[in-house]
Amino acid sequence: MLKIGLNLYNLRWLFIIVFIMFFASSISLGSDISKQQGPPPVPVRVAIVEKKMVSNQLSLVGTTEAIAGSTVAAEVSGIVEYYPVKEGDFVKKDALLVRLRSTELKLRLKGAIAARERIRANLKNAEKELSRFSKLKDTDSIAARQYDEALYNHKALLQEFLQKEAEVDRLEYEIEQKEVVAPFSGFIAEEYTQVGEWIDNGGPVVRLVDLKQIRITVDVPERYVVMLSPQSEVMVMIKSLTNNFFSGRIYAVLPYGDRNARTFPVRINLDNPGYKIKSGMEAIVTFNLTGAKSALLIPKDAVITAGTSRLVFLLSDNKVMPVNVEIVGYYDGNVAVKGELKPGDKVVIRGNERLMPGQTVLVLEK
């Protein structure tokens, strides 16, 4: 019995040792396979480097301003009774900006209306009398003097009625003008009064600016201004907002310039959805000049900014390598670059944010 127990004990330990050796060899084999396979390839999309003829470009700095701005004034005088707006508020067209006290005008209006109605009653009576006298005159039953008196009385009352009606209209208009409304939708840029203050005729109420569109003024040297095409598109960058470009259009090339600097103001209009662009911001405007040159074009999404450098990932044998480039122009979503690239090369445009030099990639179809 003792001998049998020892044999079973030895077999159990033998089994444990064999299991441990098998498990260790499995881990080692898995590690070797993993080392042989490496990390999986990164999925990317690529674009082909093209060589095309493009226009020369010029970049200059300008300043943004509201497309429309107005100092809204009160047409009538009065004491400010209600002032519901403040600087920075956005108001829609016809929104109330200020209400002036109109108590005295309303009292005068009541008196004028009462006087007008009294004259209206007298005028109706005079019309009846004139009609009756006209019939009597036709039959020679009344003296001419009586008819003339009735006619002149009617005319006088009619003129008095028209004069009083004009006074009522004027008072109603003045009461209506006691409320100053926004002439267009925009932002309150400045307040000029407060509740309780007196406003004279033509006195300012608010400064209202319309930022739905932005205008940019750029002073362009005369040697370049002659190379601009009116109404042509331009690219605008507002660095304080984004490194991406907005698309604008030349509104006007003004015909007068600075005699000393020999520059001419060029105005650009730019849509401003969301009102992100504010008046007074710095804008870098890139103009397309007449004349053409040959350039290498790639999608702007291919370019990655690394500190002060810019680079693209060049695809070769399913692996990528970084190539430094210099941007020399922007053209409808593409950029013209200089660097160690040639037409037909493939550069990564999607999935390039975390690529490493020499990394294997999987090119996805568009």
C-alpha positions in Angstrom: 0.0 0.0 0.0 2.8 2.4 0.8 4.5 1.6 -2.5 1.4 2.3 -4.5 0.8 5.7 -2.6 4.4 6.8 -3.5 3.9 6.0 -7.2 0.7 8.1 -7.3 2.5 10.9 -5.6 5.3 10.9 -8.1 2.9 10.8 -11.1 1.0 13.8 -9.8 4.2 15.9 -9.6 5.3 14.6 -13.0 2.0 15.9 -14.5 2.4 19.3 -12.9 6.0 19.7 -14.2 4.9 18.7 -17.8 2.0 21.2 -17.6 4.3 24.0 -16.5 6.8 23.3 -19.3 4.0 23.2 -21.9 2.5 26.5 -20.7 5.9 28.2 -20.7 6.7 27.0 -24.3 3.2 28.3 -25.4 4.0 31.8 -24.0 7.4 31.8 -25.7 5.9 30.7 -29.0 3.2 33.3 -28.8 5.7 36.0 -28.0 7.9 35.0 -31.0 4.8 35.0 -33.3 3.8 38.5 -32.0 7.4 39.7 -32.6 7.3 38.4 -36.1 3.9 39.9 -37.0 4.5 43.4 -35.4 1.7 46.1 -35.0 -1.2 46.0 -37.5 -1.0 48.5 -40.5 -2.7 51.9 -40.0 -5.5 52.6 -42.4 -5.0 55.8 -44.4 -6.2 57.6 -47.5 -3.8 59.1 -50.0 -3.7 61.6 -52.9 -1.4 62.0 -55.9 1.0 64.9 -56.2 0.2 66.9 -59.3 2.0 69.5 -61.3 -0.2 72.3 -62.7 -0.1 75.8 -63.9 -1.3 78.2 -61.2 -1.6 82.0 -60.8 1.0 84.0 -58.8 -0.2 85.0 -55.4 0.3 87.9 -53.0 -0.5 87.9 -49.3 -1.1 91.2 -47.4 -2.5 92.2 -44.1 -5.8 94.0 -43.7 -8.3 94.9 -41.0 -11.9 93.6 -40.7 -14.9 95.9 -40.3 -18.6 95.6 -40.2 -20.3 95.7 -43.6 -22.8 98.2 -42.3 -22.7 100.5 -39.2 -25.0 103.3 -38.1 -25.3 105.7 -35.3 -29.1 105.4 -34.7 -30.6 108.8 -33.7 -33.9 110.0 -32.3 -35.9 112.1 -34.7 -37.7 113.9 -31.9 -36.6 115.2 -28.5 -37.6 113.9 -25.1 -36.7 112.3 -21.8 -35.7 108.6 -22.0 -38.4 106.5 -20.4 -37.3 103.0 -21.4 -33.9 101.8 -22.6 -34.0 98.0 -23.0 -30.6 97.4 -24.8 -27.0 97.3 -23.7 -23.6 97.0 -25.4 -23.0 93.6 -27.0 -26.7 92.8 -27.4 -27.9 91.4 -30.8 -31.1 93.0 -31.9 -33.3 92.2 -34.9 -34.6 94.7 -37.4 -37.5 96.9 -35.9 -36.6 95.9 -32.3 -37.2 98.7 -29.8 -34.0 100.6 -28.9 -35.4 103.4 -26.8 -38.8 104.9 -25.8 -39.1 108.6 -25.0 -41.7 110.1 -22.7 -44.8 111.1 -24.7 -47.4 112.2 -22.1 -47.6 115.8 -23.2 -48.0 114.9 -26.8 -50.8 112.5 -26.0 -52.6 115.2 -24.1 -52.2 117.6 -27.0 -53.4 114.9 -29.4 -56.6 114.4 -27.4 -57.3 118.2 -27.6 -56.5 118.3 -31.3 -58.8 115.3 -32.0 -61.6 117.0 -30.1 -61.2 120.3 -32.0 -61.1 118.4 -35.3 -64.4 116.6 -34.5 -66.0 119.9 -33.5 -64.9 121.5 -36.8 -66.1 118.3 -38.7 -69.6 118.8 -37.2 -69.7 122.5 -38.1 -68.4 121.6 -41.6 -71.3 119.1 -42.1 -73.8 121.8 -41.1 -72.2 124.3 -43.5 -72.4 121.7 -46.3 -76.1 121.3 -45.7 -76.6 125.0 -45.6 -74.6 125.6 -48.8 -76.6 122.9 -50.6 -79.9 124.4 -49.5 -78.7 127.9 -50.6 -77.6 126.6 -53.9 -81.1 125.3 -54.7 -82.6 128.6 -53.7 -80.1 130.5 -55.8 -81.1 128.5 -58.9 -84.7 129.7 -58.4 -83.7 133.2 -57.6 -85.2 132.8 -54.1 -82.2 134.1 -52.2 -80.0 137.0 -52.4 -76.5 136.4 -54.0 -74.9 137.8 -50.9 -76.4 135.1 -48.6 -75.2 132.4 -51.0 -71.7 133.9 -51.1 -71.6 134.0 -47.3 -72.6 130.3 -47.0 -70.0 129.4 -49.7 -67.1 131.3 -48.0 -68.1 129.9 -44.6 -68.0 126.4 -46.0 -64.5 127.0 -47.5 -63.2 128.5 -44.3 -64.4 125.5 -42.2 -63.0 123.1 -44.7 -59.5 124.7 -44.5 -59.8 124.8 -40.7 -60.7 121.1 -40.7 -57.7 120.2 -43.0 -55.4 122.2 -40.8 -56.6 120.5 -37.7 -56.3 117.1 -39.3 -52.7 117.8 -40.3 -52.0 118.8 -36.6 -53.5 115.4 -35.5 -51.3 113.6 -38.0 -48.2 115.5 -36.9 -48.9 114.7 -33.2 -49.5 111.0 -34.0 -46.3 110.9 -36.0 -44.3 112.6 -33.2 -45.7 110.1 -30.7 -44.7 107.2 -33.0 -41.2 108.7 -33.3 -40.9 108.6 -29.5 -40.0 104.9 -30.0 -36.7 104.4 -31.9 -36.3 101.0 -33.5 -33.4 99.2 -35.1 -33.2 100.0 -38.9 -31.4 96.6 -39.5 -30.4 93.5 -37.5 -27.0 93.9 -35.8 -25.0 94.2 -32.6 -25.1 97.2 -30.2 -21.6 98.5 -30.3 -22.0 101.6 -28.1 -24.7 103.2 -25.9 -25.2 106.9 -26.0 -27.9 107.5 -23.4 -29.6 106.2 -20.2 -33.1 106.2 -18.6 -33.9 109.8 -17.4 -31.6 111.6 -19.8 -32.8 114.2 -22.3 -32.3 113.6 -26.0 -32.3 116.5 -28.5 -33.7 116.2 -32.0 -31.2 114.0 -33.9 -29.5 113.0 -30.7 -27.6 109.6 -30.8 -29.2 106.5 -29.2 -26.9 103.6 -30.0 -24.1 102.6 -32.4 -25.4 99.6 -34.4 -23.2 97.3 -36.5 -24.2 94.6 -38.9 -21.7 91.6 -38.8 -23.6 89.4 -41.2 -20.9 90.3 -43.7 -17.4 91.6 -43.1 -15.5 94.0 -45.2 -11.7 94.0 -45.3 -9.6 96.9 -46.5 -6.1 96.1 -47.8 -3.6 98.7 -49.1 -2.1 97.1 -52.2 1.1 98.5 -53.8 0.5 99.9 -57.3 2.7 97.4 -59.1 0.3 94.6 -57.8 -3.0 96.4 -57.9 -2.9 96.5 -61.7 -2.7 92.7 -61.6 -5.9 92.2 -59.7 -9.2 91.2 -61.4 -12.3 92.9 -60.0 -14.8 90.5 -58.4 -12.2 87.8 -58.2 -12.1 85.4 -55.2 -9.5 85.7 -52.5 -8.5 83.6 -49.5 -8.7 85.1 -46.1 -7.1 83.9 -42.8 -8.1 85.2 -39.4 -5.3 83.8 -37.3 -7.0 84.6 -34.0 -9.8 82.3 -35.0 -8.3 79.5 -37.1 -5.6 78.5 -39.5 -8.1 77.6 -42.1 -9.1 80.0 -44.9 -12.3 81.8 -45.6 -13.4 82.5 -49.1 -14.0 86.1 -50.0 -14.4 88.3 -53.0 -13.0 91.6 -54.2 -15.8 94.2 -53.8 -13.9 97.2 -55.2 -10.5 98.5 -56.2 -10.7 102.2 -55.2 -9.4 104.6 -57.9 -7.5 106.8 -55.5 -4.3 105.9 -53.6 -1.7 107.1 -51.1 0.7 109.4 -52.9 3.5 108.7 -50.5 3.2 105.0 -50.1 1.9 104.4 -53.7 -0.8 102.0 -52.4 -4.4 101.6 -53.3 -7.3 100.5 -51.0 -8.8 97.2 -52.1 -12.1 96.2 -50.4 -13.1 92.5 -49.9 -16.5 91.3 -48.8 -16.6 88.1 -46.7 -19.6 86.1 -45.3 -19.6 85.8 -41.6 -21.8 82.8 -40.5 -22.2 82.6 -36.7 -20.7 86.2 -36.4 -17.4 84.7 -35.3 -15.4 87.5 -37.1 -15.4 90.8 -35.2 -14.8 94.2 -36.5 -11.1 95.3 -36.0 -9.5 91.8 -36.4 -6.3 91.3 -38.3 -6.9 89.4 -41.6 -4.3 88.0 -44.0 -5.6 88.2 -47.5 -4.1 86.1 -50.4 -4.8 87.6 -53.9 -4.5 85.7 -57.2 -2.5 87.8 -59.6 -2.6 87.7 -63.4 0.1 85.5 -64.8 0.8 81.8 -64.2 3.6 79.5 -63.0 4.2 75.7 -62.7 3.7 74.3 -59.2 3.3 71.0 -57.3 -0.2 70.8 -55.8 -1.4 68.6 -53.0 -4.6 68.7 -50.8 -4.1 71.0 -47.8 -5.1 68.1 -45.5 -1.9 66.4 -46.4 0.2 69.1 -44.6 1.0 68.6 -40.9 2.4 71.4 -38.8 5.1 70.4 -36.5 6.3 73.4 -34.5 7.6 75.9 -37.1 8.0 73.1 -39.8 5.5 71.6 -42.2 5.7 68.1 -43.5 3.8 65.5 -45.4 4.0 61.7 -45.2 5.2 60.1 -48.5 4.0 56.6 -49.3 6.4 54.0 -50.6 6.0 50.2 -50.6 3.1 50.5 -48.0 5.4 52.5 -45.7 5.5 56.2 -45.0 8.3 58.6 -44.5 8.0 62.3 -43.5 9.1 64.9 -46.1 9.5 68.6 -45.1 7.7 71.1 -47.4 7.3 74.8 -47.8 3.8 76.2 -48.8 4.0 78.8 -51.5 0.3 79.2 -52.4 -3.3 78.2 -51.7 -5.6 77.2 -54.5 -9.2 76.0 -53.9 -8.5 73.4 -51.2 -5.1 72.6 -52.5 -1.7 74.0 -51.6 1.3 74.6 -53.8 4.5 73.3 -52.1 8.2 73.0 -52.5 10.1 70.0 -51.2 11.5 66.6 -52.0 8.3 65.6 -54.0 7.7 64.9 -57.6 4.5 64.5 -59.7 2.9 61.1 -59.2 4.1 60.7 -55.6 1.4 59.6 -53.1 0.9 61.5 -49.9 -1.3 60.7 -47.0 -4.4 63.0 -46.5 -6.3 61.0 -43.9 -4.9 59.2 -40.9 -1.7 61.1 -41.0 -2.0 62.8 -37.5 -0.3 59.9 -35.6 1.9 58.3 -38.2 5.6 57.5 -37.4 8.5 57.3 -39.8 8.7 53.9 -41.5 5.2 52.9 -40.3 3.3 50.3 -42.4 -0.1 51.5 -43.6 -3.2 50.2 -45.3 -4.4 52.4 -48.2 -8.2 52.7 -48.2 -10.1 53.2 -51.4 -12.0 56.5 -51.7 
